[in-house]
Amino acid sequence: EAEWVIEGNCTVDGVCVSSPNFPEPYGNKDYCLISLPKPALLEVTAFETEKGYDKLTVNGKQFSGTSLLGDSFNAWTNITWRSDESVVE
């Protein structure tokens, strides 16, 4: 089982990575870089951000809103999470 390597303020619980304070709202200007051996099969069980502003980037593509909810995919790159300075979900 691969180990998550986290830079920033996301949290790890077993094989699950979440934004700070999950399931409560995350804060402004949150950031984390998530890495693990590639490729890594990921399953998204919860995902909701301020659409268009707070973004998760994986495989060079940005996701926001609920666009990843329920998806499974292989991650070939590190994953970044970034929230902006305003509304949080």
C-alpha atoms as one frame of an Amber mdcrd trajectory, in Angstrom:
protein
   0.000   0.000   0.000   1.448   3.337  -1.092   1.933   6.111   1.413   0.614
   9.614   0.763   3.165  12.436   0.907   1.505  15.718   1.804   2.871  19.262
   1.745   0.467  21.845   3.138  -2.614  21.581   5.308  -4.612  18.616   3.963
  -5.161  15.658   6.276  -4.633  11.927   5.806  -6.686   9.161   7.403  -5.541
   5.741   6.208  -5.816   5.843   2.407  -8.057   8.924   2.391  -6.859  12.503
   1.899  -9.156  15.423   2.682  -9.146  19.190   2.847  -8.562  20.783   6.240
 -11.552  20.574   8.598 -13.470  18.032   6.422 -16.427  17.406   6.596 -16.822
  20.986   7.818 -16.003  23.871   5.415 -12.365  24.395   4.457 -10.701  27.767
   4.908  -9.496  30.555   2.659  -6.077  30.271   0.994  -5.774  26.537   1.760
  -3.118  24.710  -0.234  -1.661  21.259  -0.378   0.452  19.139  -2.690  -0.374
  15.436  -2.608   1.933  12.830  -4.055   2.253   9.066  -4.103   3.770   6.515
  -6.472   2.315   6.766  -9.968   0.070   5.627 -11.429  -2.293   5.658  -8.452
  -5.906   4.560  -8.733  -8.082   7.140  -6.964 -11.741   6.943  -6.004 -13.529
  10.210  -5.197 -16.094   9.679  -2.442 -16.723  13.335  -1.509 -15.989  16.463
  -3.553 -17.550  19.917  -3.379 -15.754  23.231  -3.829 -16.625  26.794  -4.765
 -17.108  26.215  -8.498 -14.562  27.981 -10.660 -12.501  29.310  -7.752 -11.343
  26.550  -5.378  -9.636  23.858  -7.439  -8.135  20.401  -7.316  -5.635  19.806
 -10.117  -4.733  16.292 -11.235  -3.199  15.073 -14.489  -2.978  18.706 -15.596
  -6.740  19.263 -15.381  -8.526  21.496 -12.863 -11.702  20.373 -11.101 -14.131
  22.411  -9.005 -17.758  22.368  -7.917 -18.858  18.721  -7.768 -17.201  17.684
 -11.055 -15.224  14.753  -9.584 -17.834  13.296  -7.243 -18.088   9.522  -7.691
 -15.255   9.276 -10.247 -12.412   6.756 -10.243  -9.257   7.407 -12.272  -5.494
   6.927 -12.420  -3.369   9.832 -11.225  -0.177  10.198 -13.248   0.884  13.483
 -11.627   1.022  15.035  -8.198  -2.292  16.499  -7.041  -2.685  20.089  -5.880
  -5.525  21.634  -3.881  -5.935  25.404  -3.645  -8.753  27.573  -2.287  -9.029
  31.281  -2.988  -9.634  34.182  -0.587 -13.428  34.264  -0.496 -16.405  31.879
  -0.143 -15.692  28.347   1.061 -17.731  25.135   0.817
